[in-house]
Amino acid sequence: MLKPGDAVVLEDPSYSYNLPIFQSAGLRIFPLPVDKDGINPEDLLGLHKKHRIRMIFLNPIFQNPTGTVLHINRRKRILELSSEYGIPVIEDDPYSLTSFAGEEISTLKSMDNNGNVLYISSLSKIVASGLRIGWIIGPKSVIDRLSDAKQQVDFGHGSFTQWIANDFLDSEYFPAHIAGLRGHLEKRRDAMVSSLQQFLPKKWIIIRQMAEFICGVG
Ligand SMILES: Cc1ncc(COP(=O)(O)O)c(C=O)c1O
């Protein structure tokens, strides 16, 4: 979908394995800082005017590594800019199903009326990373091109693991599995917080201040 020299926007900081993928494709990478509400759409507009951005790659819900959620007003503005300037958005969303605080956060894809968002997600964080199964939602023409590219790269994913994943997603057990996973993650978060408070009380204050600064969490 892109060619060497095309300009793409990434969050800064972002998932560390994204960078080499974009670099090896010869793309020009423009990092946008993430504050407690995600990236600022007006920064994106400024970059687009200077560099003609060809793609925006975002992890809007529980962003890795900051944990931030892109603010609803920013999500709306990014979609507006994407439509106005014809810039596709890739929404990387491996984490929204892991929410344990009960938040209902709309994905960009669910708010997109113009077909500008390609949504990608994965079983890695909710079932097993070893399955190497993910999915994409987007316009048929784009999916056809991507399927063709994947076929040329690896001849397609093994069907056995896809059968297993399909049965699991269809099974009655799946909703209970997600509920259990959320409970485990919440317990782990609480254990981490209390261990930091107990064993690193001085550093804990600094970590807390950093978290408040970056993510707005106490
Ligand atoms: C934001 C983000 N995107 C993608 C991935 C990779 O997921 P997968 O195992 O499906 O390749 C991760 C893994 O940590 C991630 O945090």
The ligand as a Gaussian input file, in Angstrom:
#p B3LYP/6-31G(d) Opt

LIG

0 1
 C        0.438000      -2.504000      20.137000
 C        0.846000      -3.874000      19.686000
 N        0.649000      -4.220000      18.414000
 C        0.994000      -5.443000      17.969000
 C        1.556000      -6.358000      18.818000
 C        1.946000      -7.717000      18.238000
 O        0.913000      -8.597000      18.312000
 P        1.015000     -10.041000      17.594000
 O        1.543000     -10.999000      18.585000
 O       -0.390000     -10.299000      17.184000
 O        1.929000      -9.896000      16.426000
 C        1.789000      -6.048000      20.149000
 C        2.436000      -7.014000      21.046000
 O        2.868000      -6.740000      22.134000
 C        1.432000      -4.769000      20.595000
 O        1.630000      -4.391000      21.859000

